[in-house]
Amino acid sequence: MSFQVRVLGCGEAFDGSGLGNTSFLLESKRHPSLLVDCGYQVPERLWRNNRHQKLDAVCFTHLHGDHALGIVPLLTRFWEEKRTRSLDMIGPRGTEKWISSALQLGYPGMLKKLPFDLHFRVLEANRPLELQLGTSEIRMQGARTTHSVLNHAIRFELPQGRSFSVSGDGQITSDVCRLVSGVDLHFQECFWRKPRAPSHADLVTLRAAWQGEWGATAPRSIVLTHVSRYERAGLTRDWAKLTKVDPRWKLAEPDQVYRLGGASRKNSSNR
């Protein structure tokens, strides 16, 4: 059974370079798919190849617009297409109220019109959650980062011992380091090159964590995402130097596909 993670977008909230809001899609040929974060630039990327039609679950790291507001057009298109299959919605406490309010603002009365059920589930730090995706059971667990709203880094345990994790936004903590230790693949927000605002991660702090707290149990690959548009050129130069020394560090690109347990590739047909 093969799983892969597709980078739908890897940009920050207000990046206009075409990178798209940071979002990831867990895919399998034989199973429904799981979307991690759904910002306002994400639905169109799902619609390009009708990838939204396999979607059975949406997971939110936090409820900022560039990670969650895309759920409004996504749900409304499902209504238009007469979807009947239920949809799992997983996120921090308050997700159901937030989405209901956003949908009401965008398309008044739409929530009552949906011809399918939304199953809301709360993800809390250090409390494992089981998700059935087709015939596969996925185990999820979160840890809080330091951010301006409640944000969870999330670890996903898949069949056959495979795993990946996403940071959402925010500076890493000791709990986050423990959570993502040893994963096959970790997608990490890296807004700054050096420490600045405490609500976002930076490359200096991440490298120190890799060499310190993570040590021998560091993620097997760490993919940097959500880089500030003002920092991207400089951070890309820093990353290019770093990856020559340690190839486990990677820089996300839109439409990049990572096979869990295998190499990454770029699917240019989505451009």
Buried (B, 14 or more C-beta within 10 A) or exposed (E): EBBBBBBBBBBBBEBEEEBBBBBBBBBBEEBBBBBBBBBBBBBEBBBEEEBBBBBBBBBBBBBBEBBBBBBBBBBBBBBEEEBEEEBBBBBBEEBBEBBBEBBBEBBEEBBEEBEBEBEBBEBBBEEEBEBEBBEBEBEBBBBBBBBEBBBBBBBBBBBEEBBBBBBBBBBBBEBBBBBBBBBBBBBBBBBBBEBEEEBBBBBBBBBBBBEEBBEEEBBEBBBBBBBBBEBBEBBEEBBEEBEEEEEBBBBBBBBBBBBBBEEBEEBEEBE
